[in-house]
């Protein structure tokens, strides 16, 4: 007697991995999962609100406009976004989760791209927060006798978005390059500050600083119009402080052994 055995189906394995959108969603969630990241995000919103509240008391009534509330709120937020960018990159290594992450998604470039995308989205969200608190400040100004004018040069919105995205990505670049949270934060905060001090003290560095000091080259983005010369100086400074750390850090992260 011959016994026939039914063929068994071969299980299929999904080798494609999670989609880019899902990876970005995971990285966005990671930004708020840690205590440091959560409080940093809260601080961004609180600082923007505090700046507007202070302006309600110190500005003259005629100066209490939407633009006057919006632009100053961008500066302190721009100081915190690089730290958020650093944490998004170095968190995998400081919390020793890199082995798990890169085991689930072996193509490290996809993970890094998702992290950078999450930083960009967080930076864009911070601009929306600044717009919201500026609107609240304008309404409060109108209610308390201030001008409360809704005037805004709409060129400022994309410029502000670029300003915050650049700040976040510069921090992420230093995080990729150093892969250590305290070292990356100290280096990011120290190097530009030292460069600004030296360029102010040494006459020979005055002209190079116009091209390499991001505190100077990013400034025009908070104004209504940016000239072609200012765009050129901004591009050169971003090549040094953004592109070089990002590329060098990407190469290092792709080659580093995970243990």
Backbone torsions as a table, in degrees:
resi	resn	phi	psi	omega
1	UNK	NA	134.7	-178.2
2	UNK	-104.1	130.6	179.2
3	UNK	-102.0	125.6	178.4
4	UNK	-95.9	132.3	179.7
5	UNK	-106.3	126.3	179.7
6	UNK	-66.6	134.1	179.0
7	UNK	-65.0	139.2	179.5
8	UNK	-93.3	141.9	-179.2
9	UNK	-74.0	135.6	178.4
10	UNK	-80.3	124.0	-178.5
11	UNK	-64.4	140.2	178.5
12	UNK	-95.6	141.0	-178.8
13	UNK	-111.1	129.7	179.0
14	UNK	-79.9	103.3	-177.4
15	UNK	-95.5	-3.8	-178.0
16	UNK	-71.0	-27.4	-178.3
17	UNK	80.2	176.1	-179.6
18	UNK	-65.1	151.3	-179.6
19	UNK	-70.1	159.2	177.0
20	UNK	-57.0	-39.3	-179.8
21	UNK	-63.6	-39.7	179.4
22	UNK	-68.1	-38.8	178.0
23	UNK	-62.5	-42.7	178.8
24	UNK	-64.3	-40.0	177.0
25	UNK	-61.3	-40.6	177.6
26	UNK	-63.0	-43.9	-178.7
27	UNK	-67.7	-34.9	175.5
28	UNK	-64.0	-40.2	178.2
29	UNK	-65.9	-35.9	179.1
30	UNK	-63.6	-31.1	179.9
31	UNK	-60.4	-28.9	-178.0
32	UNK	-106.6	-1.2	-176.7
33	UNK	-74.7	-38.1	-178.0
34	UNK	-84.1	156.3	179.9
35	UNK	-63.0	-41.4	-178.8
36	UNK	-64.1	-46.5	179.8
37	UNK	-64.2	-40.4	-178.6
38	UNK	-63.2	-47.1	-178.5
39	UNK	-70.7	-28.8	176.5
40	UNK	-66.6	-42.8	177.4
41	UNK	-63.9	-41.3	177.5
42	UNK	-63.5	-41.2	-178.9
43	UNK	-62.9	-36.9	179.0
44	UNK	-59.4	-46.4	178.8
45	UNK	-66.7	-41.6	-177.8
46	UNK	-67.0	-41.9	-178.8
47	UNK	-64.9	-42.4	177.6
48	UNK	-59.8	-40.5	179.4
49	UNK	-68.9	-40.8	-179.4
50	UNK	-63.0	-40.6	178.7
51	UNK	-58.6	-43.4	179.7
52	UNK	-65.8	-42.8	179.9
53	UNK	-61.4	-43.5	178.8
54	UNK	-61.2	-41.5	-179.5
55	UNK	-64.8	-31.3	177.7
56	UNK	-61.2	-26.6	-178.1
57	UNK	-95.7	-28.2	-172.6
58	UNK	-100.4	-24.2	-178.7
59	UNK	-80.5	149.0	171.3
60	UNK	-67.5	156.2	-176.9
61	UNK	-56.2	-39.0	-177.6
62	UNK	-68.9	-21.1	-176.8
63	UNK	-92.2	-5.0	-177.0
64	UNK	-82.1	80.7	-179.3
65	UNK	-119.9	168.9	-179.3
66	UNK	-59.7	-44.1	-179.7
67	UNK	-63.8	-41.1	-179.4
68	UNK	-64.1	-28.7	176.6
69	UNK	-84.1	-34.8	-172.7
70	UNK	-73.5	-52.3	-172.5
71	UNK	-62.6	-48.9	-179.0
72	UNK	-62.4	-26.5	179.9
73	UNK	-70.5	-17.9	-179.0
74	UNK	-74.1	-31.5	-171.8
75	UNK	-66.8	-53.7	179.4
76	UNK	-65.2	-33.5	176.5
77	UNK	-64.4	-39.1	178.4
78	UNK	-64.0	-22.0	176.6
79	UNK	-78.5	-26.7	-178.1
80	UNK	-89.6	-29.3	-177.4
81	UNK	-59.6	-38.7	176.1
82	UNK	-60.1	-35.8	177.7
83	UNK	-65.2	-39.5	176.5
84	UNK	-62.9	-41.3	177.2
85	UNK	-61.6	-40.5	178.5
86	UNK	-64.3	-46.7	-178.4
87	UNK	-61.9	-36.2	-178.6
88	UNK	-64.2	-31.2	-178.6
89	UNK	-88.4	-48.3	-172.1
90	UNK	-80.6	-14.0	-178.5
91	UNK	-57.8	-36.1	179.9
92	UNK	-61.3	-36.0	-175.9
93	UNK	-86.8	-38.3	-179.3
94	UNK	-72.1	-30.5	179.4
95	UNK	-96.5	3.7	177.3
96	UNK	57.9	38.7	176.1
97	UNK	-105.3	1.4	-176.8
98	UNK	-61.4	-38.8	-178.7
99	UNK	-61.7	-44.1	178.8
100	UNK	-66.0	-45.6	-178.0
101	UNK	-60.7	-48.3	-176.2
102	UNK	-78.1	-14.8	171.9
103	UNK	-76.4	-38.0	178.6
104	UNK	-73.6	-35.7	178.0
105	UNK	-127.5	87.4	-173.7
106	UNK	-61.2	-27.0	179.6
107	UNK	-80.6	97.7	-173.7
108	UNK	-61.5	-32.3	-178.7
109	UNK	-59.2	-35.4	178.9
110	UNK	-66.3	-40.0	179.4
111	UNK	-66.1	-44.9	-179.2
112	UNK	-64.0	-42.0	177.9
113	UNK	-60.8	-39.4	178.3
114	UNK	-65.9	-39.0	178.0
115	UNK	-64.0	-44.2	179.5
116	UNK	-65.1	-39.4	177.4
117	UNK	-63.4	-38.6	178.0
118	UNK	-64.6	-39.1	177.4
119	UNK	-63.9	-42.9	178.9
120	UNK	-61.3	-45.1	-180.0
121	UNK	-64.6	-38.9	177.5
122	UNK	-64.2	-39.1	178.3
123	UNK	-65.1	-42.4	177.9
124	UNK	-64.9	-37.3	177.8
125	UNK	-64.6	-34.1	179.0
126	UNK	-65.1	-33.0	176.8
127	UNK	-66.2	-40.2	176.6
128	UNK	-62.4	-37.6	177.1
129	UNK	-63.5	-44.0	178.7
130	UNK	-62.1	-40.9	177.1
131	UNK	-63.5	-39.9	-178.3
132	UNK	-67.1	-44.9	-179.0
133	UNK	-70.6	-31.4	175.8
134	UNK	-65.4	-40.2	176.8
135	UNK	-63.8	-42.1	178.2
136	UNK	-64.0	-40.3	177.9
137	UNK	-64.7	-38.3	178.3
138	UNK	-64.4	-42.9	177.3
139	UNK	-63.3	-41.0	178.7
140	UNK	-66.0	-37.0	178.7
141	UNK	-64.3	-43.5	178.8
142	UNK	-63.0	-37.4	-177.5
143	UNK	-72.7	-23.3	-177.0
144	UNK	-106.3	12.5	175.2
145	UNK	96.9	3.3	178.0
146	UNK	-79.6	177.3	-178.9
147	UNK	-62.6	-47.2	178.5
148	UNK	59.8	31.0	-178.2
149	UNK	-75.3	141.0	-178.5
150	UNK	-93.9	21.4	-178.2
151	UNK	-66.5	132.9	177.2
152	UNK	-157.7	127.2	171.7
153	UNK	-76.9	114.4	-171.3
154	UNK	-69.8	-6.7	169.0
155	UNK	-62.8	-26.6	-176.9
156	UNK	-65.5	-29.0	-176.0
157	UNK	-67.2	-54.6	176.3
158	UNK	-64.5	-33.1	176.5
159	UNK	-64.0	-42.6	178.7
160	UNK	-63.9	-39.6	177.6
161	UNK	-61.9	-44.6	178.1
162	UNK	-63.1	-41.5	179.3
163	UNK	-56.8	-48.3	-176.8
164	UNK	-74.4	-36.5	177.9
165	UNK	-63.6	-42.6	178.3
166	UNK	-61.8	-43.3	178.7
167	UNK	-60.7	-45.9	179.8
168	UNK	-64.2	-42.3	-178.2
169	UNK	-71.4	-31.1	175.8
170	UNK	-63.2	-42.5	175.5
171	UNK	-62.4	-42.3	178.4
172	UNK	-62.4	-36.9	178.3
173	UNK	-62.6	-43.3	177.3
174	UNK	-66.9	-35.3	176.8
175	UNK	-63.8	-42.7	177.7
176	UNK	-64.3	-38.1	-176.2
177	UNK	-70.6	-37.5	-172.5
178	UNK	-105.9	-27.1	176.3
179	UNK	53.6	31.8	177.3
180	UNK	-144.7	121.3	-171.0
181	UNK	-60.8	-56.5	-178.7
182	UNK	-61.5	-41.9	-178.3
183	UNK	-64.3	-42.1	-178.9
184	UNK	-66.5	-42.3	-179.6
185	UNK	-65.0	-46.7	-179.2
186	UNK	-64.0	-43.6	-178.8
187	UNK	-64.7	-43.2	-179.3
188	UNK	-63.1	-42.4	-178.2
189	UNK	-75.8	-31.7	-173.6
190	UNK	-81.1	-47.1	-173.7
191	UNK	-59.9	-52.0	178.9
192	UNK	-61.9	-35.5	179.8
193	UNK	-66.0	-45.8	178.4
194	UNK	-61.9	-42.6	179.2
195	UNK	-62.2	-41.4	179.5
196	UNK	-64.4	-40.9	180.0
197	UNK	-65.9	-46.1	-179.4
198	UNK	-63.9	-41.8	-179.3
199	UNK	-67.1	-26.6	177.3
200	UNK	-79.4	-29.5	-176.4
201	UNK	-87.9	-33.8	-174.1
202	UNK	-103.1	119.7	-174.8
203	UNK	-61.5	-36.1	-177.9
204	UNK	-65.0	-18.5	-178.7
205	UNK	-95.8	-1.9	-177.3
206	UNK	-60.8	-46.8	-177.7
207	UNK	-70.4	-46.5	176.1
208	UNK	-58.5	-31.3	-179.6
209	UNK	-64.0	-28.9	178.0
210	UNK	-63.8	-20.4	-178.3
211	UNK	-107.6	-22.6	-170.0
212	UNK	-118.0	-11.3	-178.5
213	UNK	-92.1	109.6	-176.8
214	UNK	-66.9	-23.7	176.2
215	UNK	-66.2	-22.0	176.3
216	UNK	-92.9	-47.2	-173.1
217	UNK	-72.2	-27.3	178.7
218	UNK	-82.3	-17.8	-176.7
219	UNK	-55.6	-44.7	-178.8
220	UNK	-59.8	-20.4	179.3
221	UNK	-66.4	-18.5	179.0
222	UNK	-94.5	11.9	175.3
223	UNK	-111.7	171.4	-173.5
224	UNK	-71.0	-30.8	-175.7
225	UNK	-137.2	146.1	178.7
226	UNK	-122.8	127.1	-179.0
227	UNK	-80.5	167.6	179.0
228	UNK	-62.8	-38.9	178.6
229	UNK	-63.8	-39.2	178.9
230	UNK	-67.7	-37.5	175.4
231	UNK	-62.7	-39.3	179.5
232	UNK	-64.3	-44.8	178.9
233	UNK	-65.4	-37.4	177.5
234	UNK	-63.5	-42.0	-179.5
235	UNK	-62.1	-41.5	-179.9
236	UNK	-65.0	-44.7	-179.3
237	UNK	-65.2	-36.3	179.2
238	UNK	-72.5	-28.8	174.6
239	UNK	-61.1	-39.5	-177.4
240	UNK	-78.4	-47.8	-170.7
241	UNK	-94.3	-13.4	-178.9
242	UNK	-118.3	-57.4	-174.0
243	UNK	-65.6	-47.0	-177.1
244	UNK	-62.6	-50.5	176.9
245	UNK	-60.9	-38.0	-179.5
246	UNK	-64.4	-47.7	-177.7
247	UNK	-67.4	-47.4	179.5
248	UNK	-63.2	-39.6	178.8
249	UNK	-68.7	-35.9	177.5
250	UNK	-63.3	-45.1	178.5
251	UNK	-61.1	-44.2	-179.4
252	UNK	-64.8	-42.7	-177.8
253	UNK	-66.9	-38.1	179.7
254	UNK	-67.5	-29.3	-176.5
255	UNK	-97.1	-15.5	-174.6
256	UNK	-70.1	138.4	178.0
257	UNK	-76.3	132.8	179.0
258	UNK	-94.3	124.0	-179.9
259	UNK	-133.6	NA	NA
